[in-house]
Amino acid sequence: MEKVLVKRELKIKITLHVIMIKNKILLIDDDLTLRETIHEVFSIKNYDVVSVSNGQEALDLLDNWIPDLIICDIMMPVMDGFLFHETVKEVKSLSAVPFIFLTAKKEYNLMRKCLLMGADDFLNKPFVISVLINLVETKIDRFKKIKTNYNNLYVGEKKYLVHEINTALNGILPIINILRDDRRDFNKEKINELHDIIKLSGDRLNRTMSNLFLYQNFIDNELEFLENSESKIVKSISKVKVEIQRLYEDSEERIVFKIKEADIKISQKYLDFILFELIENALKFSFRSTVVVTGVPFEDRYYKVVIQDSGIGFSEDELKKIDAGKQFNREIREQQGLGLGLFLSKTILKKSKGVFSITSTENKGTEITLFFPM
């Protein structure tokens, strides 16, 4: 009887959870009256609606939030609907989100132009609200089915994911077989050396899978951020130094740390993640040159961390194209990883109410500046 009750209770909880999940709509229109009307209609229908007045405001929002559908006006100040649509379609995590244009603009073949650009639908103003409601329901339903059927953890090239997993496994499975079959042929020092290789390969596989799951949580808007999270920067730096020394024997000589102690308003796991990913990237792409990491309080509100290297850097064009899973000249540069670290670090920091900036010159180096709230 107890098992039946537990199952029933679990089923009710799952059902309630499904009911509570709202489909997310991003509404962009500079007409305040229309924007408020549409917002209210879809809120009543249990949608999670976020409204802004132009494309630039929408882009700022999309740095750390992914909607299930976008409704966008064409003629707007600051950034119009066409430029916003073009920008969104270049972002992998947003490129498949249904996009509906609204406009009062009168132009021959405008609907055809919008559809050829890749928009999912088009409505002329004024329109009947029930038509928009039906359109939204249809598009979101189709989008959800596509996500369910074709959901992939990794957005980059699949061969790189396969390579990362196989490389890690090749440092684990064959050595386990050797230790199992020929252990008596090795002395203690050799056995410890093989254990270290297994540990390094296991850590690499763990980082790969952790980054994939973290990215999936971002896509699903499930990254968790607690209001009262707090971390000590020196503690995090100490932990990251140990982890990096396992990967790079010369890291102690190559990294210069100039860190002042402070409490930062971000969870310890996210702070550790950001610092590890960015410092490890700096080492990886600067070959034998020095990496400098400085950290000081800034204007009483932020803690400023600067990570500077003299490595291969990014071109101006590459800087504009940094995205999840994006890697440049991987084969030539013999890169490891999935290209998620930089993207996720930027996303997590912005969601933590921090500021992220990057400047770089090809073949001269990169400087990443992070402002953590204090």
Secondary structure, DSSP 8 states (H G I E B T S, - for coil): -HHHHHHHHHHHHHHHHHHH---EEEEE-S-HHHHHHHHHHHHHTT-EEEEESSHHHHHHHHTS---SEEEEESS-SSS-HHHHHHHHTTSTTTTTS-EEEEE----TTHHHHHHHHT-SEEEESS--HHHHHHHHHHHHHHHHHHHHHH--S--S-HHHHHHHHHHHHHTTHHHHHHHHHHGGGS-HHHHHHHHHHHHHHHHHHHHHHHHHHHHHHHHTT-----TT--EEHHHHHHHHHHHHHHH-TTHHHHEEEEE---EESS-HHHHHHHHHHHHHHHHHTSTTS-EEEEEEEETTTEEEEEEE--SS---HHHHHT--TT--SSHHHHT--S-S-HHHHHHHHHHHTT-EEEEEEETTTEEEEEEEEE-
